[in-house]
Amino acid sequence: RKSEWGRRGKRRKPLVSLMSLSEGDNGRLPEVKTAGEALALPPRLAEICTELREVPRGRDRLLRLVEMGRRLRARLQTEGGETWRETLSCEGKKVRGCASTVYVRVLPSETETGHFEIGGFSDALVSGGLLAVLCLGLSSGANASEIRALKAHVVGEESGMLEVLPSERVNGLENILTCIVEQIETLDCSSGESQEEELHGGEAKLNRKENRSVESEERERQSSVREESGETADARLLPESALYLPSTPDSVAVLLSGGVDSSVALHILKDQGRRVTAFYLKIWLEDELSHLNQCPWAEDLRFARSVSEQAGVQLEELSLQDAYRQGVVRYVVDEARKGRTPNPDVLCNSRVKFGVFLDQVGPHFQSVASGHYAQSDRNGEGGRVRLLRSRDRIKDQTYFLCSLQQRQLEKTLFPLGGLTKKEVRDFALSRGLATQFRKDSQGICFLGKLRFSDFLQAHLGTDPGPVLSRDTGEQVGEHNGLWFHTVGQRKGLGPLLRAGIVNQGPFFVCGKDRDRNALLISNRYEEEVSRWREERTVVELDSLHWVSGLGRPPLEWLHSDTAASRVNGRGEDEDGGRIEGIPVTVQLRHGAREKDHTGRLELMPGGGAVVRLDRPDQGVAPGQFVALYRRTEKADLTEAGEEEELQECVGSGVVSDRQWDRQGFTSYSLSLPVEKKNITKGFVQLT
């Protein structure tokens, strides 16, 4: 009686329901059957499901699933060579109903009669893992009848994935299984036709052979053409409707993100009478760090489709994860590992949205448009395109576009450049757009709901080290890795500090010692500005980029007492001296609370530069992108009747490692012994 009742008088559920015992059981408990036996899974698939189910933690189970997907991908890549994915997409079939791009190919087994060889790929890790379970479990291990009898929920239950996967993932597994069965049915029909041909002659068979050889030759020809043109693997996944659209004078490809800004940009262009095609780009995934376990595109895609249908335009979904990993994610991880402060959004625009996408899809359209708050015109030097700030200074996004080149700006439209955010919202409300009440995205473009610190920990793990007071040289705490912190940071330092130190704050990060893996903080960072004035007003720049494409700043921008004819593009005059004192406006980071800096730009011999700010900045960190602006002509009158001043983004630079020299230790802190611990690797590296 005690075991029947739990705490607080709540009755426990019986271990075995009385209704589950039939009259013929004579009161005996039903027999427990092993995995795969009760539900008759094929042997190899049952083994894989058991292997997954035996992993205790849900997150670890997902990682094992991801590892299976990578194993399948590596095997297919080894067998198929560089064009393995193109071959699979040509010979296989795209899975319908999946937000991810998934291709499956089913071929008759060469070693076992009545069995099949199943392969495929996906651009998402969890989807790739689910695909691998079926491919590895059914290849050369199940006949057609066994595969037809499979149910997705059974596989999910036997593998324990129903406990950790949401319903849409199980639906995706069902879609993959349906695609496999459809191809098996096609193969069965083909084998029936072959038997009929043996009875009635082989003329039709010869004709089909000729047709297949012609198709094969055409695929090889297209493949060679794409390789000669330098197309990436992502480009081979672009839909044919995007690759072969005829370019017309009014054709525009609009980047549609599912937010209110790009939705309004789409409708503005449609109202102008342009022939618009919308493109939703799937870049790097939340799904890549699969512990989130949610489809990263579902909500955005739903809004994008709704807006496209309302405007009556075609929507294409493109997968550009490979380009993003290679061009952006790898850069972010490498920079963070060095203790620098990267900005992936700047490179996302220059390398992916207006890079890979513009290179592959742009030639088939007159223009490519986005919902960025920016403006452009052709009033630059020699008729070149200028990048101008938008009318809404708070929402202006030219900082994220400061690395664009002339060839990219020449084909790019910014329909929202002359509007404020309020006017964009009002437009969406007047049209009843589905995105009219959507909040603006605040995070990094490829992370979605994932925190940047979680992303870094997944790829870099932890590397504990001391937290040192820059004022006293005393060790006041311990950090988990320099890559989690940036100069000027205040938030999140409390948990790192020892008891009794926290209440002496607020503390700010004021430097890093990479050699000793030490984080420097101070609680006088705001009070004693003059103490660190030089490191907060002098910005060292490398990797200078000029939007004009001329390798130098605009001639009319140079200081009046510097002869334009003496500029040689390397920051030197005819006598080899530096060009000093060019008036400049600087943006060090993006944000509604961030204020621009004014100062003077000095171009250094060898390509670098130094910006001397008129007032101290919160914190200048190596690796930061710095956008450079110059004032231009007056714009339209504001609501207050004052003339607004346009600003041209002339280029950008990256804060140099030389900035570290301005954030060094005090002499007594250098002699402190520091114990360095072993690095704990991130789970992505382990898998």
Buried (B, 14 or more C-beta within 10 A) or exposed (E): EEEEEEEEEEEEEEEEEEEEBEEEEEEEEEEEEEBBEEBEBBEBBBBBBBBBBEBEEBEEBBBBBBBBBBEBBEBBEEEBEEBBBBBBBBBBBBBEEBBBBBBBBBBBBEEEEEBBBBBBBBBBBBBBBBBBBBBBBBBEBBBBEBBEBBEBEBBBBBBBBBEBBEEBBBBBBBBBBBBBBBBBEEBEEEEEEEEEBEEEEEEEBEEBEEEEEEEEEEBEEBBEEBEEEEBBBBBBBBBEEBBEBEEEEEBBBBBBBBBBBBBBBBBBBBEEEBBBBBBBBBBBBBBBBBBBBBBBBEEBBEBBBBBBEBBEBBBBBBBBBBBBBBBBBEBBBEBBBBBBBBBBBBBBBBBBBBBBBBBBBBEBBBBBBBBBBBBBBEEBBEEBBBBBBBBBEEBBBBBBBBBBBBBBBEBBBBBBBBBBBEBBBBBBEEBEBBBBEBEEBEEBBBBBEBEBBBBBBBBBBBBBBBBBBBBEBBBBBBBBBBBBBBBBBBEEBBEBBEEEBBEEBBBBBBBBBBEBBBBBBBBBBEEEEEBBEEBBBBBBBBEBBBBBBBEBBBEEBBBEEBEEEEBEEBBBBEEEEBBBBBBBBBBBBBEEEBEBBEBBBBBBEEBBBBBBBEEBBBBBBBBBBBBBBBBBEEBEEEEEEEEBEBBBBBBBBBBBBBBBEBBBBEEEBEEBEEEEEEEEEBBBEEB
